[in-house]
């Protein structure tokens, strides 16, 4: 799959932008602040319905307007697909597929597949567990759009359970009515949480060999990179301070051996066992929303032990592993994801630049941004587009 045309209306700094693109590598070159990242952000949004830079949609809509439009024409073998995504300041976002009637934006999930790496991805290594959970959940939504609602359903139930805990604490007593209602929310949370946990662990098991291979390709191979799922539900309980899992991480393969019903019963028992502390804190301290993915380089946790260069390589390896997983996905036959490298090469040494360039050269379509073209290996600079204030033109 490749992106043949992209049009932006009132998206970020662009009043109107129309681009024609080709397979292979395209490098967007321009000084910082002129809109390079806005372009690739729009492409990434088509795939995930979210920005890699901000958590809300409002900043994506040009100031003073009420709606942004992202239009794209995608080519998959001999087939073409058009998408028009409306990002609205008020009301839900909508999408038109092949010029059809507007439908909910999530109907577009899976139609455009991208893997985007940006400087913000250092949080996957150095940041809090939320970044790593989000990485898994977004990849789940890309691979299996039907499962994209799992995390949202879980979060809605979690919000209701936490609201009940806060209400009970504010009332100064925990009544029988509170207890009965909490039991209902526990059942719902255990059911949705078990599905989410099962899918996450299965995904991590599929991702693991690609992750190890990607890190070896980016480095000299002297250290092995592995990933372990740390569950607050299965095998471990929360600690006394912040609710994060304690003890050694559960191997993903061991967790994957458990069926959803077993996880549901285990989760329900864990909620009941931790009810006293949850009531005291007015917060749910057990569940997939508190889990983590532990990245281990050699024998040491990457977080806190990996150097800056190693952290960059680990973050890149995570994205490249996702890219390889999408490539091999049976449902994506002929629909190879678009690889996006946003301001990446400036942070890498010459050796890692060349290793990444060799990987990128094999992709059907790569979109790269850079402040100066000298940061990009010469093998990737054949097709350049110069980005100026509100203007993008062939270099």
C-alpha positions as CSV (number, residue, x, y, z in Angstrom):
1,X,0.0,0.0,0.0
2,X,1.1,3.5,-0.7
3,X,-0.3,7.0,-0.3
4,X,-0.8,8.5,-3.7
5,X,-2.4,11.9,-2.7
6,X,-2.9,13.8,0.4
7,X,-5.0,17.0,0.9
8,X,-5.2,19.0,4.1
9,X,-7.8,21.7,4.8
10,X,-7.5,23.8,8.0
11,X,-5.2,21.1,9.6
12,X,-2.7,22.6,12.0
13,X,-0.9,25.4,10.1
14,X,-2.2,24.5,6.7
15,X,-5.2,26.4,5.2
16,X,-4.9,24.2,2.2
17,X,-2.3,21.7,1.1
18,X,-2.4,19.3,-1.8
19,X,0.4,16.7,-2.3
20,X,1.0,14.0,-4.9
21,X,3.2,11.2,-3.6
22,X,4.8,8.1,-5.0
23,X,6.0,4.7,-3.7
24,X,9.6,4.7,-2.3
25,X,11.2,7.3,-0.1
26,X,10.0,10.9,0.2
27,X,12.0,13.3,2.4
28,X,10.3,16.5,3.6
29,X,13.1,19.0,4.4
30,X,12.7,22.3,6.1
31,X,13.5,24.3,9.2
32,X,11.7,23.5,12.5
33,X,8.3,25.0,12.9
34,X,7.3,25.2,9.3
35,X,5.0,22.2,9.2
36,X,6.9,19.1,8.2
37,X,5.6,17.1,11.1
38,X,2.1,18.3,10.5
39,X,2.1,16.4,7.2
40,X,3.1,13.1,8.6
41,X,0.9,13.6,11.7
42,X,-2.1,13.8,9.3
43,X,-1.1,10.5,7.6
44,X,-0.6,8.9,11.0
45,X,-4.0,10.2,12.1
46,X,-5.7,8.5,9.2
47,X,-4.4,5.2,10.5
48,X,-4.9,5.5,14.2
49,X,-7.5,8.3,14.7
50,X,-5.0,9.8,17.1
51,X,-2.0,12.1,17.0
52,X,1.5,11.1,18.2
53,X,2.0,14.6,19.5
54,X,-1.2,15.6,21.4
55,X,-3.9,13.6,23.2
56,X,-6.8,15.8,22.1
57,X,-8.0,16.7,18.6
58,X,-8.5,20.4,19.2
59,X,-4.9,21.5,18.4
60,X,-5.2,19.7,15.0
61,X,-7.9,22.2,13.8
62,X,-6.4,25.5,12.6
63,X,-7.0,28.2,15.1
64,X,-10.2,30.1,14.4
65,X,-11.9,27.3,12.4
66,X,-14.3,24.6,13.5
67,X,-13.3,21.7,11.3
68,X,-10.2,20.1,9.7
69,X,-10.3,17.8,6.7
70,X,-7.7,15.2,5.8
71,X,-8.3,13.6,2.4
72,X,-6.2,10.7,1.1
73,X,-6.0,8.4,-2.0
74,X,-4.4,5.1,-1.2
75,X,-3.3,2.5,-3.7
76,X,-3.2,-1.2,-2.9
77,X,-2.0,-3.2,-5.9
78,X,-4.4,-2.1,-8.7
79,X,-7.1,-1.0,-6.3
80,X,-7.6,2.6,-5.1
81,X,-9.3,3.8,-2.0
82,X,-10.3,7.3,-1.0
83,X,-10.7,8.5,2.5
84,X,-12.0,11.9,3.8
85,X,-11.7,12.4,7.5
86,X,-13.5,15.3,9.2
87,X,-12.1,16.4,12.6
88,X,-14.7,18.5,14.3
89,X,-14.4,21.0,17.1
90,X,-18.0,20.1,18.1
91,X,-19.6,16.7,17.7
92,X,-18.0,13.4,16.7
93,X,-15.5,13.0,13.9
94,X,-16.7,11.5,10.6
95,X,-15.2,9.7,7.7
96,X,-16.2,9.2,4.0
97,X,-15.0,6.1,2.4
98,X,-14.9,6.1,-1.4
99,X,-17.1,9.3,-1.4
100,X,-19.9,7.5,0.4
101,X,-22.1,8.9,3.1
102,X,-20.4,10.1,6.3
103,X,-19.9,7.4,9.0
104,X,-18.2,7.2,12.4
105,X,-14.5,7.9,12.1
106,X,-13.6,4.5,13.6
107,X,-15.0,2.8,10.4
108,X,-11.7,3.9,8.8
109,X,-9.6,1.9,11.2
110,X,-7.5,-0.7,9.3
111,X,-7.9,0.9,5.9
112,X,-4.7,3.0,6.1
113,X,-1.9,1.3,8.0
114,X,1.2,3.3,9.1
115,X,4.0,2.8,11.5
116,X,5.3,6.2,12.8
117,X,8.5,6.8,14.7
118,X,9.1,10.2,16.3
119,X,11.3,11.7,19.0
120,X,8.3,11.4,21.4
121,X,8.8,7.6,21.2
122,X,11.7,7.8,23.7
123,X,8.8,7.7,26.2
124,X,8.3,4.1,25.2
125,X,11.6,3.4,27.0
126,X,12.1,6.1,29.5
127,X,8.5,7.1,30.2
128,X,5.8,5.7,32.5
129,X,3.9,2.4,31.8
130,X,1.1,4.3,30.1
131,X,3.2,4.9,27.0
132,X,3.9,1.2,26.6
133,X,0.3,0.2,27.2
134,X,-0.8,2.7,24.6
135,X,1.7,1.2,22.1
136,X,0.2,-2.2,22.5
137,X,-3.4,-1.0,22.4
138,X,-2.8,1.1,19.2
139,X,-1.2,-1.9,17.5
140,X,-4.1,-4.1,18.5
141,X,-6.5,-1.6,16.9
142,X,-4.4,-1.5,13.7
143,X,-4.1,-5.3,13.4
144,X,-7.7,-6.1,14.4
145,X,-10.0,-3.1,14.1
146,X,-12.9,-5.1,15.6
147,X,-11.0,-5.2,18.9
148,X,-10.3,-1.4,18.8
149,X,-13.1,-0.7,21.2
150,X,-11.8,-3.1,23.9
151,X,-9.8,-0.5,25.8
152,X,-12.5,2.1,25.5
153,X,-15.1,-0.3,27.0
154,X,-12.7,-1.2,29.8
155,X,-12.0,2.5,30.6
156,X,-15.7,3.3,30.7
157,X,-16.3,0.6,33.3
158,X,-13.2,1.6,35.2
159,X,-14.4,5.2,35.4
160,X,-17.8,4.0,36.9
161,X,-16.1,1.8,39.5
162,X,-13.7,4.7,40.5
163,X,-16.6,7.1,40.7
164,X,-18.4,4.7,43.1
165,X,-15.3,4.4,45.3
166,X,-15.0,8.2,45.4
167,X,-18.7,8.6,46.2
168,X,-18.5,6.0,49.1
169,X,-15.4,7.7,50.6
170,X,-17.1,11.1,50.3
171,X,-20.1,9.7,52.2
172,X,-17.9,8.5,55.0
173,X,-19.3,5.0,55.0
174,X,-19.6,2.0,52.7
175,X,-23.2,0.9,52.6
176,X,-24.8,-2.3,51.4
177,X,-26.0,-0.4,48.3
178,X,-22.4,0.6,47.6
179,X,-21.3,-3.0,48.1
180,X,-23.9,-4.4,45.7
181,X,-23.2,-1.8,43.0
182,X,-19.4,-2.4,43.4
183,X,-20.0,-6.1,42.8
184,X,-21.7,-5.3,39.5
185,X,-18.9,-3.1,38.3
186,X,-16.4,-5.7,39.4
187,X,-18.1,-8.3,37.2
188,X,-18.0,-6.0,34.2
189,X,-14.4,-4.9,34.8
190,X,-13.2,-8.5,35.1
191,X,-15.0,-9.5,31.9
192,X,-13.7,-6.7,29.7
193,X,-10.3,-6.6,31.4
194,X,-9.7,-10.3,30.9
195,X,-10.3,-9.9,27.1
196,X,-8.0,-6.9,27.0
197,X,-5.2,-8.7,28.9
198,X,-5.5,-11.8,26.8
199,X,-5.3,-9.8,23.5
200,X,-2.3,-7.8,24.8
201,X,-0.3,-10.8,25.9
202,X,-1.0,-12.6,22.7
203,X,0.2,-9.6,20.7
204,X,3.4,-9.3,22.7
205,X,4.1,-12.9,22.1
206,X,3.9,-12.4,18.4
207,X,5.9,-9.1,18.6
208,X,8.8,-10.5,20.6
209,X,10.8,-12.2,17.8
210,X,10.5,-9.2,15.6
211,X,11.6,-6.9,18.5
212,X,14.7,-8.9,19.1
213,X,15.6,-9.1,15.4
214,X,15.0,-5.4,14.8
215,X,17.3,-4.4,17.7
216,X,20.0,-6.7,16.3
217,X,19.8,-5.1,12.9
218,X,20.1,-1.6,14.4
219,X,23.1,-2.4,16.7
220,X,26.1,-4.6,16.8
221,X,24.1,-7.4,18.3
222,X,26.1,-7.6,21.5
223,X,23.0,-7.3,23.7
224,X,19.6,-9.0,23.4
225,X,16.4,-7.0,23.7
226,X,13.4,-8.8,25.2
227,X,9.9,-7.7,26.4
228,X,8.0,-9.1,29.4
229,X,4.4,-8.4,30.3
230,X,4.0,-7.3,33.9
231,X,0.5,-8.0,35.1
232,X,-1.2,-6.8,38.3
233,X,-3.9,-9.4,37.7
234,X,-2.1,-12.7,37.0
235,X,0.9,-13.7,39.2
236,X,1.3,-10.4,41.0
237,X,-0.5,-8.0,43.2
238,X,0.0,-4.2,43.4
239,X,2.6,-2.9,45.8
240,X,1.9,-0.6,48.7
241,X,3.0,2.6,47.1
242,X,1.7,3.2,43.6
243,X,-0.1,0.0,42.5
244,X,2.4,-1.1,40.0
245,X,3.2,-4.8,39.7
246,X,6.0,-6.1,41.9
247,X,8.3,-9.1,41.5
248,X,9.6,-10.6,38.3
249,X,7.6,-10.1,35.2
250,X,5.4,-12.9,33.9
251,X,6.7,-14.3,30.6
252,X,4.1,-13.5,27.9
253,X,4.1,-17.2,26.8
254,X,3.0,-18.3,30.3
255,X,0.2,-15.7,30.4
256,X,-0.9,-16.6,26.9
257,X,-1.5,-20.2,28.0
258,X,-4.4,-18.9,30.2
259,X,-7.8,-18.7,28.6
260,X,-10.0,-15.6,29.0
261,X,-12.3,-17.3,31.5
262,X,-9.4,-18.2,33.8
263,X,-8.1,-14.6,33.6
264,X,-11.6,-13.3,34.3
265,X,-11.9,-15.4,37.5
266,X,-8.4,-14.4,38.6
267,X,-9.1,-10.7,38.0
268,X,-12.4,-10.9,39.9
269,X,-10.7,-12.6,42.9
270,X,-7.9,-9.9,42.8
271,X,-10.5,-7.1,42.9
272,X,-12.2,-8.7,45.8
273,X,-8.9,-9.2,47.7
274,X,-7.9,-5.6,47.1
275,X,-11.3,-4.0,47.8
276,X,-10.3,-2.6,51.2
277,X,-7.3,-0.7,49.8
278,X,-9.3,0.4,46.8
279,X,-11.9,1.9,49.1
280,X,-9.3,3.7,51.1
281,X,-7.6,5.1,48.1
282,X,-10.9,5.6,46.1
283,X,-9.0,4.1,43.2
284,X,-8.8,0.8,41.4
285,X,-5.3,-0.5,41.9
286,X,-5.5,-3.8,40.0
287,X,-6.1,-4.3,36.3
288,X,-4.7,-3.9,32.8
289,X,-4.7,-0.1,33.3
290,X,-1.9,-0.6,35.9
291,X,0.1,-3.2,33.9
292,X,3.4,-2.6,32.2
293,X,5.7,-4.0,29.5
294,X,9.2,-4.4,30.9
295,X,11.9,-3.9,28.2
296,X,15.1,-5.8,29.2
297,X,18.4,-5.1,27.5
298,X,20.8,-7.9,28.2
299,X,20.0,-8.6,31.8
300,X,19.0,-5.2,33.0
301,X,15.8,-3.2,32.6
302,X,16.1,-0.7,29.8
303,X,14.4,2.0,31.9
304,X,17.0,3.5,34.1
305,X,19.9,1.4,32.7
306,X,20.0,1.9,28.9
307,X,22.2,4.7,27.6
308,X,20.6,7.5,25.5
309,X,21.8,5.8,22.3
310,X,20.5,2.4,23.4
311,X,17.2,4.0,24.4
312,X,16.8,5.4,20.8
313,X,17.6,2.0,19.3
314,X,15.1,0.3,21.6
315,X,12.3,2.7,20.7
316,X,13.1,2.3,17.0
317,X,13.1,-1.5,17.4
318,X,9.6,-1.4,18.9
319,X,8.3,0.5,15.9
320,X,10.2,-1.6,13.4
321,X,8.9,-4.7,15.1
322,X,5.3,-3.4,14.7
323,X,6.1,-2.7,11.1
324,X,7.3,-6.2,10.5
325,X,4.3,-7.7,12.3
326,X,2.0,-5.7,10.1
327,X,3.9,-6.8,7.0
328,X,3.4,-10.4,7.8
329,X,-0.2,-10.1,8.9
330,X,-2.2,-12.3,6.5
331,X,-5.0,-9.8,6.3
332,X,-2.6,-7.1,5.1
333,X,-1.5,-9.0,1.9
334,X,-0.7,-6.3,-0.5
335,X,-1.3,-3.7,2.2
336,X,2.2,-3.1,3.5
337,X,2.1,-0.3,6.0
338,X,3.6,3.2,5.3
339,X,6.7,3.7,7.3
340,X,7.0,7.3,8.7
341,X,10.3,8.5,10.3
342,X,9.7,11.9,11.8
343,X,12.9,13.8,12.7
344,X,14.7,10.6,13.6
345,X,18.1,10.6,11.8
346,X,19.4,13.7,13.6
347,X,19.5,11.8,16.9
348,X,21.4,8.7,15.5
349,X,25.1,8.2,15.0
350,X,26.4,7.4,11.5
351,X,26.4,3.7,12.0
352,X,22.7,3.6,13.2
353,X,21.7,6.0,10.5
354,X,23.0,3.6,7.8
355,X,21.5,0.6,9.5
356,X,18.1,2.3,9.6
357,X,18.5,3.4,6.0
358,X,19.0,-0.2,4.9
359,X,15.8,-1.2,6.7
360,X,13.8,1.7,5.3
361,X,15.0,1.1,1.7
362,X,13.1,-2.2,1.7
363,X,9.7,-0.6,2.5
364,X,7.0,0.1,-0.2
365,X,6.7,3.7,1.0
366,X,8.7,5.8,3.5
367,X,7.9,9.3,4.5
368,X,10.8,11.1,6.3
369,X,11.1,14.6,7.9
370,X,14.4,16.3,8.5
371,X,15.6,19.9,9.3
372,X,18.6,19.4,7.1
373,X,19.1,16.9,4.3
374,X,22.6,16.2,5.5
375,X,21.1,14.2,8.4
376,X,19.7,11.7,5.9
377,X,21.9,8.9,4.4
378,X,22.4,9.6,0.7
379,X,20.7,6.4,-0.3
380,X,17.4,7.9,0.9
381,X,17.5,11.4,-0.6
382,X,16.5,10.9,-4.2
383,X,13.1,12.4,-3.8
384,X,12.9,15.6,-1.7
385,X,10.2,18.1,-1.0
386,X,11.1,21.5,0.4
387,X,8.8,22.7,3.2
388,X,8.4,26.5,3.7
389,X,5.8,28.6,5.5
390,X,2.5,27.1,4.2
391,X,4.2,25.7,1.1
392,X,5.5,22.3,0.1
393,X,7.3,21.9,-3.3
394,X,9.7,19.5,-5.0
395,X,13.3,20.3,-4.1
